Each structure stands twice: as C-alpha cells, then as structure tokens.
C-alpha cells in the first residue's frame, strides 16, 4: 500500500470500475427480499450543494448497507424538468447569444432549444453526484419529461378529471409579474422589511355616523393602491364602536363605489382601528372573507402588476358580474404598484382623507427566481380537489403503514392535511407537461389524451376547431407520481411488482406538503394491491434537517456563506474561492463584504479532504431531523481519522505480507490466540451489534461515532499496539493467530465501514484480498458483518479491560511526574486479589512492552513501602517508587513555575467572571466558555499542588 492516503488517486478509478461493471444494479433474483429508494429528483438545471451531499450520503449509506445484506436493491435516479428554472436559463442563454426572445422564436422552436440545452448541459449534477460515490443505477435514470413519465402524467390528469377530482376555476394565486405565471408557496421567499401603515378615512353613506358623531370610519392598510379594488369593510360583530354600522355602506374615494360594512371574525377589535378594508381579488385573507360574505371581486391589476385601464368584475364564485362598474380612475391607469401607491396617498391627503402614517414592520413575498414582489392575482387555473385524496393519505400515517423518522414530523404532516386547500396545478409557462385539455370556439372544454381521441369520443368533425390549453402542469404534479411512474406505470411492469411500495424516502422537512404529501395522495389513488387496497409510495420517511453555516445561518449566495461540497473534497485555493463567491455579484458593496469574510474565514483556502472524510462528517452530524451547523474542524478531524485507518490497514498488510499461513488452517499450521486477539474479536462483535442497530434505526450519527470509537481507540489505539509484543517475541503459533486476527478484524471493519466510506474501504479490501486470496470482485457485494456470539470471550474482555486500566494508570503517573517513557519502572502492587495476580503473571509481556515495566512486586497489605506515586484500579493499589527517577529540585522548580502561571491565569478569568459589567453584557456562550476555562484551571492547580507535595515528600 502507498505510504500516504491520497483520496484523489483512488476515488474516481474505483467509481468508474463500479459503474462499468454494473455493481449498482439490482441483482434481479426476485426470490430474495427487494429494497428500493427513490432519489428526490434534483433539478436538471442544478449543481451539487451541501444539502444534496448530505441527503445523498444518507441514501447511499442505506442502499449500500441493504445491498450488502443480499437484497435485490434498487436506488432509482432521475432529474426534474424544473419548469420555471429551466425556461429562465434557456431564455437568458437565447437572448445572450442571439438577442431573441422566446416569443420571437415561437413555442415549438423554443421547446426544441430547451431539449438541446438539456442534452448538452443538463447533466451537471449527475456528473457531480458520481464524485460523492452515489451508487444509483444510472442505466435506469429517468426524467420527468421523458416519454414514459409524460404518458403517466397525461393518464393521471385525464383520470382525475374524469373522477371529478380536477377542475378549472377562478381563484387567487401567487402571481409572478415578471415571469407571468402562478407559482407555489415554496417558490415564494418572504423577507422582513420596514414599511408603513396608512390610515384612511372612508366616508359613510346615507348620513350614517359613528358613535362619536363622525361621518367616516378609519381603515388601516399597508397597500393603499389596492383600495381601488375594495368591495367591503369588515368589523367585528361584537365591537360596540361599529355594531350599529353593520349593513350600512361607505363611499369608496375616487370611484364613488358603495361598499358594505360587514361583520366578520377577520376584524380584530384589539388591532388597529378595528376596521379592515376588504379587497378579495388582491389579498389571500380578504379572498376568504369575501367568499364567506359573498362579496364581489374586482381585479384592478394587469399581469405586469400595473393598474389596468378597467377592472374585471366577478361575483364571489368567480363568474363575470356587472354588480359594480369596471371603470377605474384615469389618473391611476398604467401606473406600477409603487407609483399608484404614492398617488393614492397624495390624492387622499389632498381630499382630507389621510388620517395618519406610521412606521410598520412588513413581511414582503418575493419570487425566489424573479426577485420581484409577488402579487395575489385572480386568474383562471386548473385545480386538484384534494380533500378526498388527503383523507386516505392521512389514514396511511395514522395506521402505521407509513412511518416518519423522527416521529414528531407526523404532527406537521397531519396539520397540513387537516385543513388542506385545493391544489393549483397549472403554470403559465412553455416548458413542462402541456395540459391535455382542448377548447372549441364556444369555450367548451374537452379533456383527453390527444385531440384525435377527443374528436372520436365526442363525435367532432374537422369543422369544429379545437385549441389546446396553453398552460403546463406544475412540476410537483409530475414528481408526485415519482415512485410508480419511474417503475413503468401505467404498464404493469416487473419492476413495479418487484420494487413498489418502495422502502425509504429521504427528504427535507420543508417539502413535506409540496412533495411528500402529494406523492402519498397520488400513489394511494392510482396504485392498488391485488385486493384493491391502496399502496403507499414508501414505508418510512426519514426527514433530514438543513445544513447551516458555522453560525447557524441558512446558507445562501447573498450571504456568501455557501460551501461547495466538491471544494471540501478536492480543495480550493483562497483566490479561486473568493472569485467563486464574489465574481458574479451585482452589488459591489456586498461583494466586498463577502470577500472580506471569506479571506478571514479561509485564509489558507480549503485543503483537499477526500470524499470519504466528507461523507463521514455528514453522517456523524446527522442527528435525526435537526439542522446541522457545519464545522470545518470536524471535517479536518475526520480526514485525520481516514489517515489513521489507512495507516492502520497498511500496518496490518505489512505485518502479514508473505505469511500465507495466516489463513491456512491445516493441522501443521496451528494458531494460538493471545488475550488481545480474543478481546478484540469480542469487542468487534459488540460493535457490529450496536452499529447495525444504529443503521437500522436511521441513527447515522451514532453509527459513525461507534465506528470512530472502535477504529481509533480500540483497534488502532490498543489492539495494534498489543500485537507488537506477539509479532516480535511470540512463538510461531502465537504469531500465526495474531496475524489471522489482524486480517479478519480489518476485513470485517472494512465491510462494516463501507456504506459510509466506500472508496478507501474498497481500495484497502482489494489489497487485503490479494493477501488472503479470499472474497469476490468488490467489497460492495460482500456480505455485511453479522454478530458471531462464539467469538465473544467474556473472560478475555474482562482481563484486557483490566490490563488497559493498569497501563493507563502507569502512563498517567509518568505524565504527572514527567518521567520519560523510555525509563523502565519497578511496580509495587498492594491489595491484589487472585485475579489480579493471575493477570499480572499472564500479561507480563504486554505490561513490559506497553507500560515499560522492569519488574512487578506484590506487597502485603501491611508491608511498608518507600515514597511512591500511586494510582488505583478498583481496590488494586499501584505504586511507583520515586527515588532516583526524577531530579526533585529541578522538578519542583518546574512545577512551581507552572503553578505560578496557572494561578495568574486563574485569577484573571476569576476577575472577569466577578465583573458585573462583563457578566451582564457578554453573550451567554462567551460566559459559559470562560466558566469552562475557570474550572479547567482550578483542576490544573489542584493537580500541580498534589504533585509538588508528593515530590517534597521525597
């Protein structure tokens, strides 16, 4: 083996070999248990980020673990067509290269351009995923716009429409004025901003007055421009100030529109003036109030979010109405929302109707891709009637057919499903699954798989002109069919029979409603078993947290705190990192700020750590459901762990090279196992049991820590050291037994660690296989370790744990008394029982080698002994005579000097913590850190004083 662990030399070559030889595929033996995970399809426009790296590590760990247990294992991969994102990417590319817009190009030609882009540039994230070691079956890769999935999407739409679960209606949606499409709540980014609350006087009609005798009421709003679309004012039915006005009208300024004062629970007596203007066509809360009170709806904005030349008027059911005039004041027509707001305020002020303006904290919705303010807009859209689907999907969780890990996410799921609203599935885009609906010239709608079938089914001849709906389906619609459409549905394929229902879904809590719930609803409606019972899409949902930066902040490009997982793997120099983070920023001040932060945080750039170190770090930090604060120090620590494991493996292989007898069990090649051999095998069985339990219960953090503890401390820290006396001084049978144990334990450890650390385990295992001549072609198809109770020797475990305590106690004495590890010691022992005496006799070689003992003398309990440094192991007293071992005078000088410095540091920290100003002003984390230092310094002082007293006694 190479002396130095070099991840770049082993990772890509191993991955290419795995993929070339088809090791990621299901083995196809349907007589064996199957196991399937569906990857959450990343956007075709996407590139790898820390969230992908985290979830992919979890999924690959699961899939490799299950594959090694002999299951017919499938990790299904695919990408999402990402309607808005992809259309924007190609539109920008088209304009940059040709100066053309998609409208100039035409729909069909533009769609062809997207397909061309997809073939050339749409596979970036798939290439990057290979660097993480993801063992997906690439030959089965699906795309939400491929022919098979498109067929499934069309069938689902048509069937849901025929089941009266899809309809077209006029409802309020999140409208993006830049992209000209409805968007989902997930695509809305809310930002806290400082704004204003304007208070306006609305004149009362019919000579009505308030209790104070005023002929107006005061309403408050953060959006003055929407008053042009007001159709009501709401007050609380119990509000004594306005009770007598319920049922009366106000005269809306500018339009002279008479609008009613209504009683509704939306009006809070304790909030503002208690009067709330109601604009059903431009506010989600007002829309609900309007529906409850049958208020008309006036849409006053164009799709560009400008004031229209005239409003469109609808009744509360969305039907065209003439209850109000559609006229809008000419001075506002064509203005943007911002300009209309200024003019409304100015003119109301001129009319004496502006009561007050107050500063007000606002939460403003922005489009996450367009970066413009989202407008609630009344539009015609297609909807899924989800209540009937939600009932079945909720029962699946309640009866345990689907389990959440951690379990508390069941409550979040149920809360979403309890008061679920119909799902808007149409988008005003060109890229996506075009809605399979056609209209005749009278506006009658026909839904079917294609125009030819529609004409045939409805007996329409060629004289009837049909036009297909321009809209496409929300990308969540096609991804909602992911678990069964990717396996070949609507055809009854063998894959569908073999792998559905799938086993585990790994995803983030932020898309429980947008994806997880919709998958459950869609799957259970369309997938039934042979008895007609709805199938669940997956049996377990493992919810991950978010990867945050070291301060707990969400990673975002605008903050400059995004980390690229490939930079963690390959390394990146400081200047390249600065360019990567700041090079394309449009705001110079922000770019300068982020550059400064980057140079401070990564002064030396980022070193290469390799994939296994990154994966191990992510697994070790994967506490169930909790967000993860990224820690570069932990990544560095686990890179050191990889080095340690590599070097330990190298020691094993070098110690056993040219020793074929290590795995030869002929009668002439007898083996004798040392205490250490029997102990490590027993400890390994305990580790296997605990490790498997951790993986089975999705506690990847516990699994990683179990592996780390055993490899670093038990295997490397103790066992390898304990083998040296045997390999150097043991007889042939003892050496043979130790070499056999070295190889078998290492080989087991490699299989145990493989799901989390695939690359280095494969590389080392292949070297080990050359030595033993045993094993198949790849470690990833070897059997995962199982507990062998026959290898647990309780006596050996007890004896060696005793031995470790004795060695540690003696080493501590050396450290405390500053005795060189090269000086052999004479050990005096008191209070030894029969087992202690036996253990000293049987382990003389180990004690001599690891504790550097020259002699061990048993003393009677009442026997006097010279002045000694002492330690206790249970009741056993260990004594090291100090005479002649140290220069008492020099040692006292050294210890007193150290005590003096420590005492000064202690006084300084103590003074700081006794300072009331510091304690009241400093963050709690800083105070806790200082208190920790204080306790550590106090302990150090006590130990130094004890050492000084001991030496003085000499």
PELINFEN-V508285 format. One record per pair of residues at least 24 apart in sequence whose C-alpha atoms are under 8 Angstrom apart, sorted by the first residue. I is the first residue (numbers start at 1). J is the second residue. If there is no record, write none. Layout:
# PELINFEN-V508285
I/J ; I/J
This chain:
# PELINFEN-V508285
1/650 ; 1/653 ; 1/767 ; 3/647 ; 3/650 ; 4/643 ; 4/647 ; 5/642 ; 5/643 ; 5/646 ; 5/647 ; 7/609 ; 7/610 ; 7/611 ; 7/760 ; 8/570 ; 8/610 ; 10/759 ; 10/760 ; 10/763 ; 11/131 ; 11/611 ; 11/759 ; 11/760 ; 12/131 ; 14/759 ; 14/762 ; 14/763 ; 15/130 ; 15/133 ; 15/759 ; 23/780 ; 23/781 ; 24/74 ; 24/135 ; 24/136 ; 24/137 ; 25/73 ; 25/74 ; 25/136 ; 25/137 ; 26/72 ; 26/73 ; 26/74 ; 27/72 ; 27/73 ; 28/72 ; 29/72 ; 30/72 ; 30/498 ; 32/70 ; 32/71 ; 32/72 ; 33/71 ; 33/72 ; 34/71 ; 34/72 ; 34/73 ; 34/74 ; 34/498 ; 34/499 ; 35/66 ; 35/71 ; 35/72 ; 35/73 ; 35/74 ; 35/499 ; 35/502 ; 35/503 ; 36/63 ; 36/73 ; 36/74 ; 36/75 ; 36/76 ; 36/499 ; 36/500 ; 36/502 ; 36/503 ; 36/504 ; 37/63 ; 37/74 ; 37/75 ; 37/76 ; 37/502 ; 37/503 ; 37/504 ; 37/505 ; 38/75 ; 38/76 ; 38/77 ; 38/482 ; 38/483 ; 38/502 ; 38/504 ; 38/505 ; 39/75 ; 39/76 ; 39/77 ; 39/78 ; 39/505 ; 39/506 ; 40/506 ; 40/507 ; 41/77 ; 41/78 ; 41/79 ; 41/80 ; 41/479 ; 42/78 ; 42/79 ; 42/80 ; 42/125 ; 43/79 ; 43/80 ; 43/81 ; 43/82 ; 44/79 ; 44/80 ; 44/81 ; 44/82 ; 44/86 ; 44/118 ; 44/122 ; 44/123 ; 44/125 ; 45/82 ; 45/85 ; 45/86 ; 45/89 ; 45/122 ; 45/124 ; 46/124 ; 46/125 ; 47/124 ; 47/125 ; 47/128 ; 48/125 ; 48/128 ; 48/129 ; 48/564 ; 48/565 ; 49/563 ; 49/564 ; 49/565 ; 50/547 ; 50/563 ; 50/564 ; 50/565 ; 51/546 ; 51/547 ; 53/132 ; 53/565 ; 53/615 ; 54/547 ; 54/615 ; 54/618 ; 54/619 ; 55/506 ; 55/507 ; 55/544 ; 56/132 ; 56/134 ; 57/132 ; 57/134 ; 57/615 ; 57/618 ; 57/619 ; 57/756 ; 58/506 ; 58/619 ; 58/700 ; 59/506 ; 60/133 ; 60/134 ; 60/135 ; 60/755 ; 60/756 ; 61/755 ; 61/756 ; 62/695 ; 62/755 ; 63/135 ; 63/755 ; 64/135 ; 64/754 ; 64/755 ; 64/780 ; 65/755 ; 65/784 ; 67/780 ; 67/781 ; 68/780 ; 68/781 ; 68/782 ; 68/783 ; 68/784 ; 69/783 ; 69/784 ; 70/781 ; 70/783 ; 74/136 ; 74/137 ; 74/499 ; 75/135 ; 75/136 ; 75/137 ; 76/136 ; 76/137 ; 76/140 ; 76/141 ; 76/486 ; 77/136 ; 77/137 ; 77/138 ; 77/140 ; 77/141 ; 77/142 ; 78/141 ; 78/142 ; 78/143 ; 78/144 ; 79/141 ; 79/142 ; 79/143 ; 79/144 ; 80/143 ; 80/144 ; 80/145 ; 80/475 ; 80/479 ; 81/143 ; 81/144 ; 81/145 ; 81/432 ; 81/475 ; 82/475 ; 83/429 ; 83/431 ; 83/432 ; 83/474 ; 83/475 ; 84/429 ; 84/431 ; 85/369 ; 86/114 ; 86/431 ; 87/114 ; 87/429 ; 87/430 ; 87/431 ; 90/114 ; 90/117 ; 107/430 ; 111/430 ; 111/431 ; 114/431 ; 128/566 ; 131/566 ; 131/611 ; 132/611 ; 132/615 ; 133/611 ; 133/758 ; 133/759 ; 142/486 ; 144/478 ; 144/479 ; 145/432 ; 145/433 ; 148/485 ; 148/486 ; 148/488 ; 149/478 ; 149/485 ; 149/486 ; 150/433 ; 152/481 ; 152/485 ; 152/489 ; 152/490 ; 153/433 ; 153/477 ; 153/478 ; 153/481 ; 154/435 ; 154/436 ; 154/449 ; 155/449 ; 157/436 ; 158/436 ; 158/447 ; 158/448 ; 158/449 ; 160/384 ; 161/447 ; 164/385 ; 165/384 ; 165/385 ; 165/386 ; 166/382 ; 166/383 ; 166/384 ; 166/385 ; 167/382 ; 167/383 ; 167/384 ; 167/385 ; 168/380 ; 168/381 ; 168/382 ; 168/383 ; 169/318 ; 169/380 ; 169/381 ; 169/382 ; 169/383 ; 170/317 ; 170/318 ; 170/378 ; 170/379 ; 170/380 ; 170/381 ; 171/318 ; 171/377 ; 171/378 ; 171/379 ; 171/380 ; 171/381 ; 172/281 ; 172/282 ; 172/284 ; 172/287 ; 172/376 ; 172/377 ; 172/378 ; 172/379 ; 173/376 ; 173/377 ; 173/378 ; 173/379 ; 173/424 ; 174/374 ; 174/375 ; 174/376 ; 174/377 ; 175/303 ; 175/374 ; 175/375 ; 175/376 ; 175/377 ; 176/367 ; 176/370 ; 176/372 ; 176/373 ; 176/374 ; 176/375 ; 177/303 ; 177/304 ; 177/305 ; 177/372 ; 177/373 ; 177/374 ; 177/375 ; 178/304 ; 178/370 ; 178/372 ; 179/370 ; 180/303 ; 180/304 ; 180/428 ; 181/427 ; 181/428 ; 181/429 ; 182/426 ; 182/427 ; 182/428 ; 183/427 ; 186/514 ; 187/367 ; 187/368 ; 187/369 ; 188/365 ; 188/366 ; 188/367 ; 188/368 ; 188/374 ; 189/365 ; 189/366 ; 189/367 ; 189/368 ; 190/363 ; 190/364 ; 190/365 ; 190/366 ; 191/363 ; 191/364 ; 191/365 ; 191/366 ; 192/361 ; 192/362 ; 192/363 ; 192/364 ; 193/361 ; 193/362 ; 193/363 ; 193/364 ; 194/359 ; 194/360 ; 194/361 ; 194/362 ; 195/222 ; 195/359 ; 195/360 ; 195/361 ; 195/362 ; 196/222 ; 196/357 ; 196/358 ; 196/359 ; 196/360 ; 196/361 ; 197/221 ; 197/222 ; 197/357 ; 197/358 ; 197/359 ; 197/360 ; 198/222 ; 198/224 ; 198/354 ; 198/355 ; 198/356 ; 198/357 ; 198/358 ; 199/354 ; 199/355 ; 199/356 ; 199/357 ; 200/348 ; 200/353 ; 200/354 ; 200/355 ; 200/356 ; 201/353 ; 201/354 ; 201/355 ; 202/250 ; 202/251 ; 202/252 ; 202/253 ; 202/353 ; 203/250 ; 203/251 ; 203/252 ; 203/253 ; 204/249 ; 204/250 ; 204/251 ; 205/248 ; 205/249 ; 205/250 ; 205/251 ; 205/258 ; 206/249 ; 208/245 ; 208/248 ; 210/241 ; 210/242 ; 210/245 ; 211/241 ; 211/242 ; 216/250 ; 217/275 ; 218/273 ; 218/275 ; 218/355 ; 219/273 ; 219/274 ; 219/275 ; 219/276 ; 219/277 ; 220/272 ; 220/273 ; 220/275 ; 220/276 ; 220/277 ; 221/276 ; 221/277 ; 223/341 ; 224/341 ; 224/344 ; 224/345 ; 225/337 ; 225/340 ; 225/341 ; 225/344 ; 226/279 ; 226/282 ; 226/300 ; 227/277 ; 227/279 ; 228/254 ; 228/255 ; 228/300 ; 228/328 ; 229/279 ; 229/280 ; 229/281 ; 229/282 ; 229/297 ; 229/298 ; 229/299 ; 229/300 ; 230/259 ; 230/277 ; 230/278 ; 230/279 ; 230/280 ; 230/298 ; 231/259 ; 231/260 ; 231/278 ; 231/279 ; 231/280 ; 231/295 ; 231/296 ; 231/297 ; 231/298 ; 232/259 ; 232/260 ; 232/261 ; 232/262 ; 232/277 ; 232/278 ; 232/279 ; 232/295 ; 233/259 ; 233/260 ; 233/261 ; 233/262 ; 233/275 ; 233/276 ; 233/277 ; 233/278 ; 234/261 ; 234/262 ; 234/263 ; 234/264 ; 234/266 ; 234/267 ; 234/275 ; 234/276 ; 234/277 ; 234/278 ; 235/261 ; 235/262 ; 235/263 ; 235/264 ; 235/265 ; 235/266 ; 235/267 ; 235/268 ; 235/269 ; 235/274 ; 235/275 ; 235/276 ; 236/263 ; 236/264 ; 236/265 ; 236/266 ; 236/267 ; 236/268 ; 236/269 ; 236/274 ; 237/263 ; 237/264 ; 237/265 ; 239/269 ; 239/274 ; 253/348 ; 254/329 ; 255/327 ; 255/328 ; 255/329 ; 257/324 ; 262/293 ; 264/289 ; 281/376 ; 281/377 ; 281/378 ; 282/375 ; 282/376 ; 282/377 ; 282/378 ; 283/376 ; 284/376 ; 290/316 ; 291/316 ; 291/317 ; 296/321 ; 296/323 ; 298/326 ; 299/377 ; 299/378 ; 300/328 ; 305/336 ; 305/337 ; 305/375 ; 306/333 ; 306/334 ; 306/335 ; 306/336 ; 306/337 ; 307/332 ; 307/333 ; 307/334 ; 307/335 ; 307/336 ; 307/337 ; 307/340 ; 308/333 ; 308/334 ; 309/333 ; 309/334 ; 381/424 ; 381/425 ; 381/426 ; 381/427 ; 382/424 ; 382/425 ; 382/426 ; 383/422 ; 383/423 ; 383/424 ; 383/425 ; 383/426 ; 384/422 ; 384/423 ; 384/424 ; 384/425 ; 385/422 ; 385/423 ; 386/420 ; 386/421 ; 386/422 ; 386/423 ; 387/420 ; 387/421 ; 387/422 ; 389/521 ; 389/522 ; 389/524 ; 389/525 ; 390/417 ; 390/420 ; 390/521 ; 391/417 ; 392/521 ; 392/524 ; 393/517 ; 393/520 ; 393/521 ; 393/524 ; 396/536 ; 401/536 ; 401/539 ; 402/536 ; 402/538 ; 402/539 ; 402/540 ; 402/541 ; 403/539 ; 403/540 ; 403/541 ; 404/540 ; 404/541 ; 404/542 ; 404/543 ; 405/540 ; 405/541 ; 405/542 ; 405/543 ; 405/624 ; 405/625 ; 405/698 ; 406/542 ; 406/543 ; 406/624 ; 406/625 ; 409/509 ; 409/543 ; 413/512 ; 413/513 ; 413/517 ; 416/513 ; 417/517 ; 424/474 ; 425/473 ; 425/474 ; 425/477 ; 426/471 ; 426/472 ; 426/473 ; 426/474 ; 427/471 ; 427/472 ; 427/473 ; 427/474 ; 428/470 ; 428/471 ; 428/472 ; 429/471 ; 429/472 ; 430/470 ; 430/471 ; 430/472 ; 431/472 ; 432/472 ; 432/473 ; 432/474 ; 432/475 ; 433/472 ; 433/473 ; 434/469 ; 434/470 ; 434/471 ; 434/472 ; 434/473 ; 435/468 ; 435/469 ; 435/470 ; 435/471 ; 435/472 ; 435/473 ; 436/468 ; 436/469 ; 437/468 ; 437/469 ; 438/466 ; 438/467 ; 438/468 ; 438/469 ; 439/466 ; 439/467 ; 439/468 ; 439/469 ; 440/464 ; 440/465 ; 440/466 ; 440/467 ; 441/465 ; 441/466 ; 476/514 ; 476/515 ; 479/515 ; 479/519 ; 480/515 ; 480/516 ; 480/518 ; 480/519 ; 480/520 ; 480/522 ; 480/523 ; 481/519 ; 481/522 ; 481/523 ; 482/519 ; 483/519 ; 483/523 ; 483/537 ; 484/523 ; 484/527 ; 484/537 ; 500/537 ; 500/538 ; 501/535 ; 501/536 ; 501/537 ; 501/538 ; 501/539 ; 502/537 ; 502/538 ; 502/539 ; 503/538 ; 503/539 ; 503/540 ; 504/538 ; 504/539 ; 504/540 ; 504/541 ; 504/542 ; 505/538 ; 505/540 ; 505/541 ; 505/542 ; 506/541 ; 506/542 ; 506/543 ; 506/544 ; 507/541 ; 507/542 ; 507/543 ; 507/544 ; 508/543 ; 508/544 ; 508/545 ; 508/546 ; 509/543 ; 509/544 ; 509/545 ; 509/625 ; 542/698 ; 543/624 ; 543/625 ; 544/622 ; 544/624 ; 544/625 ; 544/626 ; 544/627 ; 545/624 ; 545/625 ; 545/626 ; 545/627 ; 545/628 ; 546/626 ; 546/627 ; 546/628 ; 547/627 ; 547/628 ; 547/629 ; 547/630 ; 548/627 ; 548/628 ; 548/629 ; 548/630 ; 549/629 ; 549/630 ; 549/631 ; 550/629 ; 550/630 ; 550/631 ; 551/629 ; 552/628 ; 552/629 ; 557/581 ; 558/590 ; 559/594 ; 560/594 ; 560/598 ; 565/614 ; 567/606 ; 567/608 ; 568/606 ; 568/607 ; 568/608 ; 568/609 ; 568/610 ; 568/614 ; 569/608 ; 569/609 ; 569/610 ; 569/611 ; 569/614 ; 570/607 ; 570/608 ; 570/609 ; 570/610 ; 571/605 ; 571/606 ; 571/607 ; 571/608 ; 571/609 ; 572/605 ; 572/606 ; 572/607 ; 572/608 ; 573/604 ; 573/605 ; 573/606 ; 573/607 ; 574/599 ; 574/602 ; 574/603 ; 574/604 ; 574/605 ; 574/606 ; 575/605 ; 577/605 ; 609/635 ; 609/636 ; 609/639 ; 610/639 ; 611/759 ; 612/642 ; 612/756 ; 612/757 ; 612/758 ; 612/759 ; 612/760 ; 613/638 ; 613/639 ; 613/641 ; 613/642 ; 613/757 ; 614/638 ; 614/639 ; 615/756 ; 615/757 ; 616/704 ; 616/756 ; 616/757 ; 619/700 ; 619/701 ; 619/704 ; 619/756 ; 620/700 ; 620/701 ; 620/702 ; 620/703 ; 620/704 ; 620/705 ; 621/701 ; 622/699 ; 622/700 ; 622/701 ; 623/699 ; 623/700 ; 623/701 ; 624/698 ; 624/699 ; 641/708 ; 641/712 ; 644/712 ; 644/716 ; 645/711 ; 645/712 ; 645/716 ; 646/760 ; 646/764 ; 648/716 ; 648/720 ; 649/746 ; 649/764 ; 652/739 ; 652/742 ; 652/743 ; 652/746 ; 653/743 ; 653/767 ; 653/768 ; 653/771 ; 655/739 ; 656/739 ; 656/743 ; 656/771 ; 657/771 ; 660/771 ; 660/772 ; 661/736 ; 662/736 ; 662/737 ; 662/739 ; 662/740 ; 663/740 ; 663/772 ; 669/733 ; 669/736 ; 670/733 ; 670/736 ; 671/733 ; 671/734 ; 671/735 ; 671/736 ; 671/737 ; 672/733 ; 672/734 ; 672/735 ; 672/736 ; 672/737 ; 672/738 ; 673/734 ; 673/737 ; 673/738 ; 674/726 ; 674/734 ; 674/737 ; 674/738 ; 675/796 ; 675/799 ; 675/800 ; 676/719 ; 676/722 ; 676/723 ; 676/796 ; 676/800 ; 677/719 ; 677/737 ; 677/738 ; 677/741 ; 678/791 ; 678/792 ; 678/793 ; 678/796 ; 678/797 ; 679/792 ; 679/793 ; 679/796 ; 679/797 ; 679/800 ; 680/714 ; 680/715 ; 680/719 ; 680/745 ; 681/741 ; 681/745 ; 681/791 ; 681/792 ; 682/791 ; 682/792 ; 682/793 ; 682/794 ; 682/797 ; 683/792 ; 683/797 ; 684/710 ; 684/745 ; 685/786 ; 685/787 ; 685/788 ; 685/789 ; 685/791 ; 685/792 ; 686/787 ; 688/752 ; 688/785 ; 688/786 ; 688/787 ; 689/786 ; 689/787 ; 704/756 ; 707/753 ; 721/850 ; 722/846 ; 722/850 ; 725/845 ; 725/846 ; 725/849 ; 743/768 ; 748/785 ; 751/779 ; 751/780 ; 751/782 ; 751/783 ; 751/784 ; 751/785 ; 752/784 ; 752/785 ; 754/779 ; 754/780 ; 799/839 ; 802/873 ; 803/839 ; 803/843 ; 803/847 ; 805/873 ; 806/873 ; 807/847 ; 807/850 ; 807/851 ; 809/871 ; 809/872 ; 809/873 ; 810/851 ; 810/871 ; 810/878 ; 811/851 ; 813/869 ; 813/870 ; 813/871 ; 816/947 ; 817/947 ; 819/885 ; 819/886 ; 821/852 ; 822/852 ; 823/852 ; 824/852 ; 824/853 ; 824/854 ; 825/852 ; 825/853 ; 825/854 ; 825/855 ; 825/880 ; 826/853 ; 826/854 ; 826/855 ; 826/856 ; 826/857 ; 826/880 ; 826/881 ; 827/853 ; 827/854 ; 827/855 ; 827/856 ; 827/857 ; 827/878 ; 827/879 ; 827/880 ; 827/881 ; 828/856 ; 828/857 ; 828/858 ; 828/859 ; 828/878 ; 828/879 ; 828/880 ; 828/881 ; 829/856 ; 829/857 ; 829/858 ; 829/859 ; 829/876 ; 829/877 ; 829/878 ; 829/879 ; 830/858 ; 830/859 ; 830/860 ; 830/861 ; 830/876 ; 830/877 ; 830/878 ; 830/879 ; 831/859 ; 831/860 ; 831/861 ; 831/875 ; 831/876 ; 831/877 ; 832/858 ; 832/875 ; 832/876 ; 832/877 ; 836/876 ; 867/953 ; 867/954 ; 869/950 ; 882/954 ; 883/954 ; 888/951 ; 888/952 ; 888/954 ; 891/951 ; 892/948 ; 892/951 ; 892/952 ; 895/944 ; 895/947 ; 895/948 ; 896/948 ; 899/941 ; 899/944 ; 899/945 ; 902/937 ; 902/940 ; 902/941 ; 903/937 ; 903/941 ; 905/937 ; 906/934 ; 906/937 ; 906/938 ; 909/933 ; 909/934 ; 910/934
